[in-house]
Amino acid sequence: MSELSYIKEIKIKKLWGQKNLCWSNIHPDVNVLVGINGSGKTTLLNMTDAYYKQDAKELKRYKGSIDCTPANTQVYPITYIRSYDVPVGDRRKTESPLMQELNNVVFQNKEGISFFNYRMKMLDFKSQAPTIQQNIDELFNVINKMFGDTGKTVDISKGNNSALIFHQNNDLIALEQLSSGEKQLLLILLKVFLMEKAPAILLMDEPEISLHISWQQNLIEALRTLNPQCQIILSTHSPSIFAKGWGEKITYMEDLY
């Protein structure tokens, strides 16, 4: 069996029935895709995600064929975060789709990966408890730094469910009381944290939407802190995303045609 690797090249033939696209020399750490509206950034990410999921039905929605290196069975696990377009939730529930998704990541989702489950590993694997606690402390430091402008600090409730909560002055702030931007940011940070520092690939489409400028400026650094082995491939319109030293990681859509 071949060793797994990061994404190295993306080729799309006849995108929208017209253009050929080739993105070679994709960095193993950080990639920032920049282009005007309608240039194909989101389509590229959508097709790449569908290619590696072997989702033929999704690929049929697009005019064009895609081929990536390595092949779709030879890459590290891929997470695709559409920051502004979280999965549609159960319509029978009163909470928003974003809140449903955040609760899934905090407590339990269908893959069985959640902050709660990760924390419970300290009981099942006691020899790993110090490392697990160290990683949680690191996560909380990152969250507190990102939320610092509003004076919120993250904590674990003392109740039976061990929920994530926030302190603000003398008040307790539940997850559902956070703003939509705060929920979006927390969702992104938790998903990368739950990669457990293992080699992985993160696709993100315009994460700046709903995020404050200071969060945009510090987002890549925060994600790299939580998982230095995560290959980040993101599209953006915001210079704030790459302002702090990531300019050399920019790729312009017009250069791929």
WODA-V848178 format. One record per run of one state. SS is the DSSP state (hx for helix, st for strand, lp for the rest). FROM is the first residue (numbers start at 1). TO is the last residue. Records with the same first field share a line. If there is no record, write none. Layout:
SS = FROM-TO + FROM-TO
This chain:
lp = 1-4 + 6-8 + 16-18 + 24-29 + 35-40 + 54-55 + 60-64 + 70-74 + 76-77 + 82-96 + 107-114 + 125-125 + 147-147 + 151-151 + 157-163 + 169-170 + 178-179 + 194-199 + 206-212 + 227-229 + 237-238 + 243-246 + 257-257
st = 5-5 + 9-15 + 19-23 + 30-34 + 65-69 + 75-75 + 78-81 + 152-156 + 164-168 + 171-174 + 200-205 + 230-236 + 250-252
hx = 41-53 + 56-59 + 97-106 + 115-124 + 126-146 + 148-150 + 175-177 + 180-193 + 213-226 + 239-242 + 247-249 + 253-256
